[in-house]
Structure formats: C-alpha cells, structure tokens
Amino acid sequence: MPPSDFTDTNQNETPSLKAAPNFLTSPVNYMSHHVQSLLLKILKQGPIPQHLGFIMDGNRRFARKMNYKQVVEGHFMGYDKLQEVLNICLHLGVKVVTIYAFSIENFKRPKEEVDTLMELAKTKFIELCEKSDLVNKYDLCVRILGNIALLPIDVQEAAKKVVDTTKHNTGSILNICVPYTSRDEITSSIKSVIKSVENGHMQIRDINEEIIEKCLYTYGSPPLNILIRTSGEIRLSDFLLWQIRASHYINTKQELSFYDKECDLRDIDNVNESIVNANQLDNNSTIKFLICLISFPNPTMYSPMK
Ligand SMILES: CC(C)=CCC/C(C)=C/CC/C(C)=C/COP(=O)(O)OP(=O)(O)O
C-alpha cells in the first residue's frame, strides 16, 4: 500500500485505489501519496480555514463518464472521497465542515436514485455511530441540518442516533445537510422567530439579523470561510445563502484547470509547479491549494468533465 498520512477508515485497504482503477494504477499514484504528504506538511504551516462548506457535485456525470452500470455508483464513490477529504480537513485543523449531502430538490429525482441515496445516508449515519475512525480520531460531533421530517422514518432515526451519540464530542464538527435548502432554512428560522413573538418572548422591534441567524440550522458554527463546489458548476444551488455573505467561493474545476488535459495522465511536473506556488502562500492561495491537494489522488470530487 502506498504510504500516506491519510489512511481511510478501513486501514487495510485503499478504497480510492480499488474504486477507481482506471485512474490510479500508474506509479504516478504511488508518487501522489508522497507528494500529498509533503504538501500537507507545507499546508499545515499556513492559515487554516475554520469552516469549510462543500457542495458535492458531479457524481452522476462522473459515473457516466466512467461507463459505470448505474449512476448511483458515482454517489458511492463520492462518499468514499468525502471521507478522504474530511480526513484531510480535520487533520489540518479545520474546525467545522458543512456538506451538502441532499437537497430538498433532490427528492424530485428518480425514485430508485432517491431510495439508494436514502439507504446510503442511513448506512453511513449508523456507521458513524458505531465504527467510525473519523469520529474517534477527531472527537467529531456530527450534526444533521435540514428539514429532517421530510426523510423516511428509518433515516430520521439513524440521523437522530448519530447526533445523540456524538453530541458531547468536542473536537471538530461535521454538519451534514440532508435534506436541505437555504430557503427552507431561512423560512424555518423566520417561523421560529414569529413563534417567539406570538409566545410573548420577544417584540417585533427586537427582530434583527442576529436573531434570525440564531435560528438557522448552522447556529453555533463559526462564519463560513470557504464554499467549495466540485464538478465545475458555479451555481450555489440554494446552499448556505445566508452564511456565504463573506466567504470565498471555489470551483474545483477552475482551480484544477492545470489537470485538464487528461485526468489519468496528471504529470508530476504540474505538481512540482504547485509546490513552488506554495512557497508564496497567502490566505487565499493556501485555500485554493488545499482544494487542489484534496482533489489530487482520487478524481471523484473533481469530476473530469470537459
Ligand atoms: C452521509 C451522507 C448523507 C452521504 C451522502 C452521500 C452522497 C455522496 C451524496 C451526494 C448526493 C448528490 C445529490 C450529489 C450531487 O451529484 P449529482 O448527482 O448532482 O451529479 P451530477 O451533477 O453529475 O448529476
């Protein structure tokens, strides 16, 4: 197994290697683990964002491009990649990671895909409760943000279980947004505020941005520093619209454009170029560099569409 600072939850295998043989069979992959370790050491010297948001996109396009039998396989690979990315973020000292796992709009997708995603969510919630290296290693507190009542009952129960099991953990926080949209979050916040007024706990004149923010699902997390979207799309897709006020927005495809030739032929010269750039890191480039880094060994988060 190639040496790496970032072993996945299963110590005995490298899921990314197994999952994407077409991309990761060459000696470049072996090198990539060395390079990744080196880059992480460099990154650790620089400013580390407190709160990162991820819009995980491009899973189905990736599955189609790879000619997988079913598009949902792209989602499975997406989850594997997510674990790797989380490992890297938490290792670097990022305090909160918020991921867009399922939009309320996603319920309009074909039933079979929705059912598979719900089953995946349930399985992963239970895994996070029971045998998660990620939770143990980083004393991770998992929060489920969104309109939980829209989830099937068994998924709601699994969500509640993972929240209850990890709620006293004081390390980092993982916010999993499922099923979520910003408009729904803001609507729910406004309803809570109105309820407080109706109950006589507050006057209309007391309502301000701070009060509305206190009723958002993300309350308690530090300001969002960076929102990252994979796959090349630049839309926000109704994610963290309130919270993004002062954030940087990163589109991984743009940041990784130097990989655009052929994903499976990422040559090491390009990586060297990145290391050189890392010598002149400022806040912003550290962050962009982080994105390049985390997308490096496994293509799922960076779905290589043209
Ligand atoms: C713990 C937990 C809840 C995990 C969630 C698992 C997971 C990988 C969710 C992502 C689902 C999703 C709608 C991705 C977007 O890609 P897309 O389907 O929109 O891809 P496309 O843009 O290529 O169509």
The ligand as a Tripos MOL2 file, in Angstrom:
@<TRIPOS>MOLECULE
LIG
   24    23     1     0     0
SMALL
NO_CHARGES

@<TRIPOS>ATOM
      1 C1        -23.7790   10.6760    4.8690 C.3       1 LIG1
      2 C2        -24.4480   11.0880    3.6380 C.2       1 LIG1
      3 C3        -25.8010   11.6320    3.7280 C.3       1 LIG1
      4 C4        -23.8300   10.9460    2.4740 C.2       1 LIG1
      5 C5        -24.3070   11.4300    1.2160 C.3       1 LIG1
      6 C6        -23.7360   10.7010    0.1070 C.3       1 LIG1
      7 C7        -23.5500   11.4980   -1.1410 C.2       1 LIG1
      8 C8        -22.3610   11.1450   -1.9140 C.3       1 LIG1
      9 C9        -24.4020   12.4570   -1.5080 C.2       1 LIG1
     10 C10       -24.2910   13.2780   -2.7360 C.3       1 LIG1
     11 C11       -25.5970   13.2950   -3.4600 C.3       1 LIG1
     12 C12       -25.6470   14.2160   -4.6120 C.2       1 LIG1
     13 C13       -27.0060   14.6580   -4.9640 C.3       1 LIG1
     14 C14       -24.5340   14.6080   -5.2800 C.2       1 LIG1
     15 C15       -24.5040   15.5340   -6.4350 C.3       1 LIG1
     16 O1        -24.0850   14.9010   -7.6090 O.3       1 LIG1
     17 P1        -25.1330   14.8070   -8.8050 P.3       1 LIG1
     18 O2        -25.9320   13.5750   -8.6310 O.co2     1 LIG1
     19 O3        -25.9180   16.0730   -8.8590 O.co2     1 LIG1
     20 O4        -24.1880   14.6630  -10.0220 O.3       1 LIG1
     21 P2        -24.4100   15.3360  -11.4340 P.3       1 LIG1
     22 O5        -24.2130   16.8060  -11.2030 O.co2     1 LIG1
     23 O6        -23.3360   14.7210  -12.2500 O.co2     1 LIG1
     24 O7        -25.7850   15.0000  -11.9090 O.co2     1 LIG1
@<TRIPOS>BOND
     1     1     2 1
     2     2     3 1
     3     2     4 2
     4     4     5 1
     5     5     6 1
     6     6     7 1
     7     7     8 1
     8     7     9 2
     9     9    10 1
    10    10    11 1
    11    11    12 1
    12    12    13 1
    13    12    14 2
    14    14    15 1
    15    15    16 1
    16    16    17 1
    17    17    18 2
    18    17    19 1
    19    17    20 1
    20    20    21 1
    21    21    22 2
    22    21    23 1
    23    21    24 1
@<TRIPOS>SUBSTRUCTURE
     1 LIG1         1 GROUP 0 **** ****
